[in-house]
Amino acid sequence: MSQAQNAQTKLEELRQSALAKMQGAASSKDLYEVKVEFLGKNGFLTEIMKEMASLPKEEKPLFGKLVNEVKQALEQSYQQAELKLKAHEIEEKMANEEMDLTLPAVGGGNQGSEHPVAKVTDEIVRIMSRLGYSLRQGPWIEKDFYNFEALNIPANHPARDMQDTFFIDPTHVLRTHTSPIQIHSMESERPPLRILGTGAVFRCDSDISHLPHFHQIEGMCVDRHVSMADLKGTVSFFVREFFGAGLKTRFRPSFFPFTEPSAEIDCTCPICKGKGCSLCKSSGWIEIGGCGLINPKVFGFTGVQYPEWQGFAFGFGIERMAIIKYGVEDIRLFVENNLKFNQQFE
Ligand code: DAH
């Protein structure tokens, strides 16, 4: 037998024996061992390749081709056998192993916690729902009409400068407040209405007390014979429930285009209980939001008939409420998602 024939016979024997072993492998682990034995870096196939060196030059290409064919055939068989064995192993595992998914995780681990913004929102909603208010949401991207025009803030009105607006295009903005939810509600529902609008709002502003992306909650009541007294009663009730009994509420005349009259809402500083501290800048009072009686011009942009129907509205910043209630010193902590910070509010 020539040297080349000899090597070919050896190759064929290798192929047969590898295939037989692969087919006989009882597990994917055994199969892998067969693969290493024949196809591995120091496997039989590598060994036989070494014999090529001693073959006559003209025999080398044919032999090299044969080795490659065997290699490919073995790799293919390996893959097929592996698929079959693994499928079988998974089935066996599923049939024989049971898992109790109700068991508590070992060690507890990081449980995560509700974000203070979500927690404060839920609490406000819970308090106001006792007065018959229910939740509404609106789009983050608002038409100019809803964010400004229908709230009596016409183009070129100086009040537009009160809010640093992110424009999407000339007629769409990232809503700068939750007040547009008032308009959506009045357009699509019939009074009497008691609604809360909550969610993210956006302003081009960022420092120790401002975030470009923060949250507000808006309250609106539309009914017959609504007066400033109803507004004051409602907001004072809310302040006591949210910050604690005994806290006073004060209404300072102010201006918002969508309410007339308008007021800024202050309450006794919940941190120092009115004695004066750094949060309330020693005044004992802290500003928590804006409010007022709905401007008849706003009704004019919706289907609601004034003076048959009248209303009041108020708006708070959620992060600000959390800052005041818990004495948080930097608003940016709310977006850092530091678990240690978030878990303090549990
Ligand atoms: N939208 C106002 C703001 O973001 C807050 C506000 C003031 C809401 C008075 C109201 C309101 O509903 O009546 O600054």
Boltz pocket constraint, residues with backbone or C-beta under 6 A from the ligand:
constraints:
  - pocket:
      binder: B
      contacts: [[A, 176], [A, 177], [A, 178], [A, 179], [A, 218], [A, 219], [A, 256], [A, 259], [A, 263], [A, 289], [A, 290], [A, 291], [A, 292], [A, 313], [A, 314], [A, 315], [A, 316]]
      max_distance: 6.0
